[in-house]
Amino acid sequence: MLRLTIERQKKGWSKSELARRADTPLSHLSRVESGKAEPYEPVKNRLSNVLGIPEEELLEEVDDDGNDS
């Protein structure tokens, strides 16, 4: 699972909520979380800021506890 997804879930946010907060289309966020797309640089920056994690950690594969795989 991506750190992006883990951090979203830790905050109790739906994909829709994160997309709204990051001013990102829900369809793009869904594709990113499912591994079907890479986030555009501005999107990556907004997601990082909203979630409070470094951009380089957003797409890291982690286990369900948030630990690096």
N, C-alpha and C positions, 0 to 999 in steps of 0.2 A: 504494500500500500504506500502511496506517496505521503511524504510529510505534510504536504498541502492538505490532503484529506484528513489526516490525523489532527492537525491543528484546527481545521474547521470544525471537526466533530468535538474536540475538546471545548470549544467555545459554545457548543450547542447550536450552531448555525446550520441551516439547510444550505444547499447549493444556491438556491434563489437568494437567500440572505447575503451570502458572501458575494455573489455576483452584483447585487445591489450596492453593497458597501464598497466594492472595488470598481464600480462603474464599468462592469464587464458583461458582455452578453452571456446569458445563462448557457446557451448552446456551446459557446467556446469553452467556458469553464467545465462543462460536462465532458467535452472531448479531451481537455487537458487531464482531468482527474481519471479518465478511463485509459489514458496513455495513447490516445489516437491523434493528439496534436500537442505541439509545443506552444507555450504561451508567447504572444508577441512581447517584445521588450517592455513597452509601456504597461502592458497588463501584468507582466511579471513584477514590475516595480510596485504597482498598486497592490497586488496580492501580498507582496512582502510587507509593505507598510501596514496594511489592514490586519494581517495576521501577526505582525511583530516578530518575524523571523527573517534572516538574511536570504536574499534572492537565490544564492547558490544552494540553499537547503530545501527550497520549495519542491524540487523534483526528485529528492533523494528517496530511495526505496527504504521503508522502515517496517518493522513488525507492528502489530496492533497496539503495542504498548508505547510506540514512538521511538523505539531503539533502532539504530542502524542495522540493516540486514547483513 
